[in-house]
Amino acid sequence: MDNLIVIFIILIMFLVFLISGLYIHSVLFASGIIGLLLLEGYDFLSGLLGSEPFNRVASYTLTTIPLYVLMAQFILQSGIVKDLFYIVHKISKGKNSILGILTISVGGLLGAVSGSGTASSASLGQVAIPELRKHGYSSSLAGAIAAAGGSLSGIIPPSIILILYGVATETPVGKLFIGAVIPGILVMVVFIGVMLVYYRIQKREVVEKEEELTLEKGHQDIISYPRLVVGSLAATIIVLIIFVGIYTGIFTPTEAGAVGAFVGFLAALALGKVNISFLRDSLTETIKLTGMVMLIMIGAQIFGRFVSLSMLPRKLISILAPIMDMPALVLIVISVLLFVMFMFIEGAAVILMSIPVLLPIITELQVDLLWFGVFVGVICTIGLITPPVGLSVYAVAGVSKIKSDSIFRVGMVFATAALVIVCGIMILYPDIVTFLPDSMDQ
């Protein structure tokens, strides 16, 4: 059967499977298998489905994922997120716009100690939204602030997206982490700027006095001074381990994840949170998320093999040939394509299924793979707050009972501003990504 016909059939099948609600790893696996059958026949499958799936996931670099997820669970289960926001609340008392700025900043800090955008957004949704609403923020803006702050985990190291990209392209994960620091800060600054503009033009939301008193009383009763010290110290140490430790070469990314998880466990122990329930919940969530990533990787491997045999990358290069001598224009096209994909599909799956297609194009353009990885991480961050599958928005809506469509309306403004400004700056000035990683070799 002609390759173009097979590609068209598999594309339609992929969309049908996706719309029907199948898990993304099942969609990738089924589409890849059927595509390979149409291209190569049954004899090809025996070698592909033997030891290759095991070899795909039995990678030392991938050990960073369960370690960072475990670290995130220890931090979240111990309640340190609430402690950090309590400090924010105290610092910004009486200054409403400052509260929004510090909430997004806490989201960036959570990204540095968890790597889980959904978990960070849910945590911010629980503790930040009541205070934001009490200080004059509309429900939709408060929800968007929490979702945007939590989504920063997509680009602020240790990002699981960056780890998967590093594995898929054999790019050093440590350098990806360091290269993402400045773009991550830029995304945070853009989110803060949009929030300030939105806050100034919106009408203040009226909140009944009784609700204010209830919220304030509940917030005051949960924190003690020793708890604040332990939570702040743990967060600071973990951030130093990840950024300073990796940058100076003291820790590899895997070692940083292990030490960070250990510090998170010690903090939970000091706060008296460690019990059977704590360990069960932390380990269960770690296994669930790690298992999901591994299944996606196996499905993406099968799908990637189909993509390679179908010559899809070469066909795309030939289609883009008229603009291949204008790398900036090609990158804009790729960023729009990825932006749409991240709107519909889970981030890890987008990375693993798109890299086999995009890597030859990026190589042809002679674009730095490190730069491109951070570029993809920024777009993934934006995708977490865009409809219809903005996971950070659904996490916030689930814990705050705010309608997701109202959060999406505001979140799209955050996303569009970040896409245009941050991605534009990265394309015009690629050194903002490569400067710090290059200095690690000196």
C-alpha positions as CSV (number, residue, x, y, z in Angstrom):
1,M,0.0,0.0,0.0
2,D,1.3,3.5,-0.8
3,N,2.9,5.3,2.1
4,L,0.7,8.4,1.8
5,I,-2.5,6.4,1.9
6,V,-1.2,4.6,5.0
7,I,-0.3,7.8,6.7
8,F,-3.7,9.3,5.9
9,I,-5.5,6.1,7.3
10,I,-3.4,6.1,10.5
11,L,-4.0,9.8,11.0
12,I,-7.8,9.4,10.8
13,M,-7.6,6.3,13.0
14,F,-5.5,8.2,15.6
15,L,-8.0,11.0,15.8
16,V,-10.9,8.6,16.1
17,F,-9.2,6.7,18.9
18,L,-8.4,9.9,20.7
19,I,-11.9,11.3,20.4
20,S,-13.4,8.0,21.6
21,G,-11.6,8.5,25.0
22,L,-8.9,5.8,24.9
23,Y,-5.8,6.3,26.9
24,I,-3.0,8.0,24.9
25,H,-0.6,5.1,25.3
26,S,-3.3,2.7,23.9
27,V,-3.8,5.2,21.0
28,L,-0.1,5.3,20.2
29,F,0.3,1.6,20.5
30,A,-2.7,0.7,18.3
31,S,-2.0,3.3,15.7
32,G,1.7,2.2,15.5
33,I,0.9,-1.5,15.2
34,I,-1.8,-1.1,12.6
35,G,0.4,1.3,10.6
36,L,3.3,-1.2,10.7
37,L,1.0,-4.0,9.6
38,L,-0.1,-2.0,6.6
39,L,3.5,-1.1,5.7
40,E,5.5,-4.2,6.5
41,G,3.1,-7.1,7.3
42,Y,3.0,-9.5,10.2
43,D,6.6,-10.7,10.1
44,F,7.9,-7.3,11.2
45,L,6.2,-7.3,14.5
46,S,7.9,-10.3,16.2
47,G,11.2,-8.5,16.4
48,L,9.6,-5.2,17.4
49,L,7.5,-6.5,20.3
50,G,10.3,-8.7,21.8
51,S,12.8,-7.1,24.1
52,E,12.6,-3.6,22.6
53,P,9.9,-2.3,24.9
54,F,12.0,-3.3,27.9
55,N,15.1,-1.8,26.5
56,R,13.2,1.4,25.8
57,V,12.2,1.9,29.5
58,A,15.3,0.3,31.1
59,S,17.3,3.5,30.9
60,Y,19.3,5.0,33.7
61,T,18.3,8.5,32.8
62,L,14.6,7.6,33.3
63,T,15.3,6.8,37.0
64,T,15.1,10.6,37.5
65,I,11.3,10.4,36.9
66,P,10.3,8.3,39.9
67,L,12.8,10.1,42.1
68,Y,11.4,13.6,41.3
69,V,7.8,12.3,41.4
70,L,8.5,10.8,44.9
71,M,10.1,14.1,46.0
72,A,7.0,15.9,44.8
73,Q,4.7,13.6,46.7
74,F,6.7,14.0,49.9
75,I,6.5,17.8,49.6
76,L,2.7,17.8,48.8
77,Q,1.7,15.1,51.3
78,S,3.6,17.0,54.1
79,G,1.6,20.2,53.5
80,I,4.6,22.4,52.8
81,V,2.7,24.0,49.9
82,K,0.2,25.5,52.4
83,D,3.1,26.7,54.6
84,L,4.7,28.5,51.6
85,F,1.4,30.2,50.7
86,Y,0.9,31.2,54.3
87,I,4.2,33.1,54.1
88,V,3.0,34.7,50.9
89,H,-0.3,35.7,52.5
90,K,1.5,37.3,55.4
91,I,4.0,39.2,53.2
92,S,1.2,40.6,50.9
93,K,-1.3,41.5,53.6
94,G,-3.2,44.6,52.5
95,K,-1.6,44.6,49.1
96,N,-3.9,42.9,46.7
97,S,-1.8,43.0,43.5
98,I,1.3,41.7,45.5
99,L,-0.7,38.6,46.5
100,G,-1.3,37.7,42.8
101,I,2.4,38.2,42.0
102,L,3.6,36.1,44.9
103,T,1.1,33.4,44.1
104,I,2.5,32.9,40.6
105,S,6.0,33.1,42.1
106,V,5.1,30.3,44.5
107,G,3.9,28.3,41.5
108,G,7.4,28.7,40.1
109,L,8.9,27.5,43.4
110,L,6.6,24.5,43.4
111,G,7.8,23.7,39.9
112,A,11.4,23.6,41.3
113,V,10.5,21.3,44.1
114,S,7.9,19.0,42.5
115,G,8.0,18.8,38.7
116,S,4.3,18.1,38.6
117,G,2.1,20.7,37.0
118,T,-1.2,19.1,37.9
119,A,-0.2,18.6,41.5
120,S,1.1,22.1,41.9
121,S,-2.0,23.6,40.3
122,A,-4.3,21.6,42.5
123,S,-2.4,22.6,45.6
124,L,-2.5,26.3,44.6
125,G,-6.2,25.9,43.8
126,Q,-6.9,24.7,47.4
127,V,-4.9,27.3,49.3
128,A,-4.6,30.3,47.1
129,I,-8.0,30.8,45.4
130,P,-9.9,31.6,48.7
131,E,-7.4,34.3,49.6
132,L,-7.3,35.7,46.0
133,R,-11.1,36.0,45.9
134,K,-11.2,37.6,49.3
135,H,-8.7,40.2,48.1
136,G,-10.8,41.3,45.0
137,Y,-9.9,38.8,42.4
138,S,-12.7,37.4,40.3
139,S,-13.2,33.6,40.4
140,S,-12.0,33.2,36.8
141,L,-8.9,35.3,37.3
142,A,-8.1,33.5,40.6
143,G,-8.4,30.2,39.0
144,A,-6.3,31.2,36.0
145,I,-3.6,32.5,38.4
146,A,-3.5,29.2,40.2
147,A,-3.4,27.2,36.9
148,A,-0.7,29.4,35.4
149,G,1.4,29.2,38.5
150,G,1.1,25.5,38.6
151,S,1.8,25.1,34.9
152,L,5.3,26.5,35.4
153,S,6.3,23.0,36.4
154,G,6.4,22.2,32.7
155,I,9.5,24.4,32.2
156,I,10.9,25.1,35.7
157,P,13.4,22.2,36.5
158,P,13.0,19.4,37.4
159,S,10.5,19.1,34.5
160,I,9.5,15.6,33.5
161,I,9.0,17.0,30.0
162,L,12.6,18.0,29.8
163,I,13.7,14.6,31.1
164,L,11.7,12.7,28.4
165,Y,13.1,15.1,25.7
166,G,16.6,14.4,27.0
167,V,16.1,10.7,26.8
168,A,14.5,10.8,23.3
169,T,17.2,13.0,21.8
170,E,20.2,11.9,23.9
171,T,20.6,15.5,25.2
172,P,22.1,15.9,28.7
173,V,19.2,16.3,31.2
174,G,21.4,18.5,33.5
175,K,22.1,21.0,30.7
176,L,18.4,21.0,29.8
177,F,17.5,21.9,33.4
178,I,20.0,24.7,33.6
179,G,19.1,26.0,30.1
180,A,15.4,26.2,31.2
181,V,16.1,28.6,34.1
182,I,16.0,31.9,32.2
183,P,13.1,31.0,29.9
184,G,11.2,29.7,32.9
185,I,11.7,33.0,34.7
186,L,10.6,34.9,31.5
187,V,7.3,32.8,31.4
188,M,6.7,33.7,35.0
189,V,7.3,37.4,34.4
190,V,4.9,37.3,31.4
191,F,2.2,35.6,33.6
192,I,2.7,38.2,36.3
193,G,2.4,41.0,33.7
194,V,-0.9,39.6,32.3
195,M,-2.2,39.1,35.8
196,L,-1.5,42.7,36.8
197,V,-3.2,44.1,33.6
198,Y,-6.2,41.8,34.1
199,Y,-6.5,42.7,37.8
200,R,-6.6,46.4,37.0
201,I,-9.3,46.2,34.4
202,Q,-11.6,43.8,36.1
203,K,-14.4,44.7,38.4
204,R,-13.8,43.8,42.0
205,E,-15.8,40.8,43.1
206,V,-17.9,41.3,46.2
207,V,-17.4,38.6,48.9
208,E,-19.7,38.3,51.9
209,K,-18.3,39.3,55.2
210,E,-19.1,35.9,56.8
211,E,-17.2,34.0,54.2
212,E,-14.1,36.3,54.6
213,L,-14.1,35.7,58.4
214,T,-14.4,31.9,57.9
215,L,-11.6,31.8,55.4
216,E,-9.3,34.0,57.4
217,K,-9.9,32.0,60.6
218,G,-9.3,28.7,58.9
219,H,-6.0,30.0,57.4
220,Q,-4.7,31.3,60.7
221,D,-5.2,28.1,62.6
222,I,-3.1,25.7,60.5
223,I,0.4,27.1,60.7
224,S,3.0,27.3,63.6
225,Y,6.4,29.0,63.6
226,P,8.4,25.8,63.7
227,R,6.4,24.4,60.8
228,L,7.2,27.5,58.8
229,V,10.9,27.2,59.5
230,V,10.9,23.5,58.5
231,G,8.9,24.0,55.3
232,S,10.9,27.0,54.1
233,L,14.2,25.3,54.9
234,A,13.2,22.2,53.0
235,A,12.0,24.1,50.0
236,T,15.2,26.2,49.9
237,I,17.5,23.2,50.2
238,I,15.7,21.3,47.4
239,V,16.0,24.3,45.1
240,L,19.7,24.6,45.9
241,I,20.2,20.9,45.3
242,I,18.5,21.0,41.9
243,F,19.9,24.3,40.5
244,V,23.2,24.9,42.2
245,G,24.0,21.2,42.7
246,I,23.5,20.3,39.0
247,Y,25.1,23.6,37.7
248,T,28.3,23.1,39.7
249,G,28.5,19.4,39.0
250,I,28.1,18.3,42.6
251,F,25.0,16.2,41.6
252,T,23.9,14.5,38.5
253,P,20.2,15.0,37.7
254,T,19.5,11.5,39.1
255,E,21.4,12.2,42.3
256,A,19.7,15.5,42.7
257,G,16.3,13.8,42.5
258,A,17.4,11.2,45.1
259,V,18.8,13.8,47.5
260,G,15.8,16.0,47.0
261,A,13.4,13.1,47.8
262,F,15.4,12.4,50.9
263,V,15.2,16.0,52.1
264,G,11.5,16.0,51.4
265,F,11.1,12.9,53.5
266,L,13.1,14.4,56.3
267,A,11.0,17.5,56.2
268,A,7.8,15.4,56.4
269,L,9.4,13.5,59.3
270,A,10.2,16.7,61.2
271,L,6.6,17.9,60.7
272,G,5.2,14.6,62.1
273,K,3.4,13.7,58.8
274,V,5.1,10.3,58.2
275,N,2.8,7.4,58.9
276,I,1.5,4.4,56.9
277,S,-1.0,6.5,55.1
278,F,1.7,9.0,54.1
279,L,4.0,6.3,52.7
280,R,1.1,4.5,51.0
281,D,-0.2,7.6,49.2
282,S,3.2,8.9,48.2
283,L,4.4,5.5,46.8
284,T,1.1,4.7,45.1
285,E,1.0,8.1,43.3
286,T,4.7,7.7,42.3
287,I,4.1,4.3,40.8
288,K,0.9,5.4,39.0
289,L,2.6,8.4,37.3
290,T,5.8,6.5,36.5
291,G,3.9,3.6,35.1
292,M,1.9,5.9,32.9
293,V,5.0,7.5,31.5
294,M,6.6,4.1,30.8
295,L,3.5,2.9,29.0
296,I,3.5,6.1,26.9
297,M,7.1,5.5,26.1
298,I,6.5,2.0,24.9
299,G,3.5,3.1,22.8
300,A,5.4,6.1,21.4
301,Q,8.3,3.8,20.4
302,I,6.0,1.6,18.3
303,F,4.4,4.7,16.8
304,G,7.8,6.3,16.2
305,R,8.9,3.2,14.3
306,F,5.9,3.6,12.0
307,V,6.7,7.3,11.5
308,S,10.2,6.4,10.5
309,L,9.2,3.6,8.0
310,S,6.5,5.8,6.5
311,M,9.1,8.4,5.6
312,L,6.8,11.1,7.1
313,P,9.7,13.3,8.3
314,R,11.1,13.4,4.8
315,K,7.8,14.2,3.3
316,L,7.3,17.1,5.8
317,I,10.8,18.4,4.9
318,S,9.9,18.4,1.2
319,I,6.7,20.2,2.0
320,L,8.6,22.8,4.1
321,A,11.4,23.1,1.5
322,P,10.3,26.6,0.2
323,I,10.8,28.0,3.7
324,M,13.7,25.8,5.0
325,D,16.1,28.7,4.3
326,M,14.2,30.8,6.9
327,P,14.7,28.9,10.2
328,A,12.7,31.4,12.2
329,L,9.6,30.9,10.0
330,V,9.9,27.1,10.2
331,L,10.2,27.3,14.0
332,I,7.1,29.5,14.2
333,V,5.2,26.8,12.2
334,I,6.5,24.1,14.5
335,S,5.6,26.1,17.6
336,V,2.0,26.6,16.4
337,L,1.8,22.8,15.6
338,L,3.1,21.8,19.0
339,F,0.9,24.4,20.7
340,V,-2.2,22.8,19.1
341,M,-0.9,19.3,20.0
342,F,-0.4,20.2,23.7
343,M,-3.9,21.6,23.7
344,F,-5.3,18.1,23.0
345,I,-2.8,15.5,24.2
346,E,-0.9,14.9,27.4
347,G,2.5,16.6,27.4
348,A,4.7,13.4,27.8
349,A,2.9,11.8,24.8
350,V,3.4,14.9,22.6
351,I,7.1,14.9,23.3
352,L,7.5,11.2,22.6
353,M,5.3,11.0,19.5
354,S,6.5,14.3,17.9
355,I,10.3,14.0,18.3
356,P,10.7,11.2,15.7
357,V,8.9,13.5,13.2
358,L,10.5,16.9,14.2
359,L,14.0,15.8,14.9
360,P,15.0,15.4,11.2
361,I,13.6,18.8,10.5
362,I,15.4,20.4,13.4
363,T,18.6,18.7,12.4
364,E,18.2,19.9,8.8
365,L,17.8,23.5,10.1
366,Q,20.9,23.0,12.2
367,V,19.0,24.1,15.3
368,D,20.7,23.4,18.7
369,L,18.9,20.4,20.3
370,L,19.3,21.8,23.7
371,W,17.6,25.1,22.7
372,F,14.8,23.2,21.0
373,G,14.2,21.1,24.1
374,V,13.7,24.2,26.3
375,F,11.6,25.7,23.5
376,V,9.3,22.6,23.6
377,G,9.2,22.8,27.4
378,V,7.9,26.4,27.2
379,I,5.1,25.4,24.7
380,C,4.2,22.5,27.0
381,T,3.8,24.9,29.9
382,I,1.5,27.0,27.8
383,G,-0.5,23.9,26.8
384,L,-1.3,23.1,30.4
385,I,-3.7,26.1,30.6
386,T,-5.3,26.0,27.1
387,P,-8.5,24.2,26.2
388,P,-9.7,21.5,25.6
389,V,-7.2,19.4,27.6
390,G,-5.5,22.0,29.9
391,L,-4.7,19.6,32.8
392,S,-3.7,22.5,35.1
393,V,-7.1,24.2,34.6
394,Y,-9.0,21.0,35.3
395,A,-7.0,20.3,38.4
396,V,-7.8,23.8,39.7
397,A,-11.5,23.6,38.7
398,G,-11.8,20.2,40.5
399,V,-10.6,21.5,43.8
400,S,-12.1,25.0,43.7
401,K,-15.5,24.2,42.1
402,I,-14.9,27.1,39.6
403,K,-16.2,26.3,36.1
404,S,-13.3,25.3,33.8
405,D,-14.6,27.3,30.9
406,S,-14.4,30.5,32.8
407,I,-10.8,29.7,33.8
408,F,-9.9,28.8,30.2
409,R,-11.2,32.2,28.9
410,V,-8.6,34.0,31.1
411,G,-6.0,31.3,30.8
412,M,-6.0,31.7,27.0
413,V,-4.8,35.3,27.5
414,F,-1.9,34.1,29.7
415,A,-1.1,31.4,27.2
416,T,-1.2,33.6,24.1
417,A,1.0,36.3,25.7
418,A,3.6,33.7,26.8
419,L,3.6,32.0,23.4
420,V,4.1,35.3,21.5
421,I,6.6,37.0,23.9
422,V,8.7,34.2,25.3
423,C,8.9,32.0,22.2
424,G,9.5,35.2,20.1
425,I,12.4,36.2,22.4
426,M,13.8,32.7,22.3
427,I,13.8,32.6,18.5
428,L,15.4,36.0,18.3
429,Y,17.9,35.5,21.1
430,P,18.7,31.8,21.4
431,D,21.7,32.6,23.7
432,I,19.3,33.0,26.6
433,V,19.0,29.2,26.6
434,T,22.5,28.2,25.8
435,F,24.5,30.7,27.9
436,L,24.2,29.0,31.3
437,P,24.7,25.4,30.0
438,D,27.8,26.5,28.0
439,S,29.3,28.0,31.1
440,M,29.0,24.6,32.9
441,D,31.8,23.3,30.6
442,Q,34.2,26.2,31.4
